[in-house]
């Protein structure tokens, strides 16, 4: 189950399995809209980390991404080349995957990826994940995740949106150090 469900014989099993991945994760963010071919998510968290410290964590996903949501199950196999065209990738003995491609970077402020993680790749989904970091009003930082996805008709993104939302809510909490 932790290998992004690549063993599933067909897409029909993906929504239920993705939901199962999210059981026990911290509070979910918000699914702003969802349809068969589209979803939009938004999350925000405050942290005591400075923007520079938070950026340092962000560009090292092995420090905060849950390895249960990886193909190898090992966080140390994750790496991010945080420059336009760079990859969020995972390499392990016998395999590798490009989870996302960097579209835009403003060091310390913004990271935007084309990132159809896990089963979304097999659906032919186009997913843009934007992560912004701003200084907090009284110290620390605010980090925002926004994600927009589109896919061909029959993709069932409305059924997947809640599960993806749970994974991103957990990722945000881990990144922010909660």
DAJOBEL-V151188 format. One record per backbone hydrogen bond with DSSP energy under -0.5 kcal/mol. NH is the residue of the N-H (numbers start at 1). CO is the residue of the C=O. Records with the same first field share a line. If there is no record, write none. Layout:
NH = CO, CO
This chain:
6 = 3
8 = 5
13 = 10
14 = 11
15 = 11
17 = 13
18 = 14
19 = 15
20 = 16
21 = 17
22 = 18, 19
23 = 19, 20
25 = 22
30 = 42
32 = 30, 40
33 = 40
35 = 38
38 = 35
39 = 149
40 = 33
41 = 147
42 = 30
43 = 145
45 = 143
47 = 141
54 = 50
55 = 51
56 = 52
57 = 53
58 = 54
59 = 55
60 = 57
63 = 60
64 = 61
65 = 61
69 = 66
70 = 2, 67
77 = 74
78 = 75
79 = 89
81 = 87
82 = 80
83 = 81
85 = 102
86 = 83
88 = 100
89 = 79, 87
90 = 97
91 = 77
92 = 95
95 = 92
97 = 90
99 = 88, 97
100 = 88
101 = 114
102 = 86
103 = 112
104 = 112
106 = 110
109 = 106
110 = 106
111 = 131
112 = 104
113 = 129
114 = 101
115 = 113, 127
117 = 115
120 = 117
121 = 118
122 = 118
123 = 119, 120
124 = 121
125 = 120
126 = 150
127 = 125
128 = 148
129 = 113, 127
130 = 128, 146
131 = 111
132 = 144
133 = 109
134 = 142
136 = 140
138 = 139
139 = 136
141 = 47
142 = 134
143 = 45
144 = 132
145 = 43
146 = 130
147 = 41
148 = 128
149 = 39
150 = 126
151 = 37
152 = 123
155 = 152
157 = 36
159 = 156
160 = 156
161 = 157
164 = 160
165 = 161
166 = 162
167 = 163
168 = 164
169 = 165
170 = 166
171 = 167
172 = 168
173 = 169
174 = 170
175 = 171
176 = 172
177 = 173, 174
178 = 173
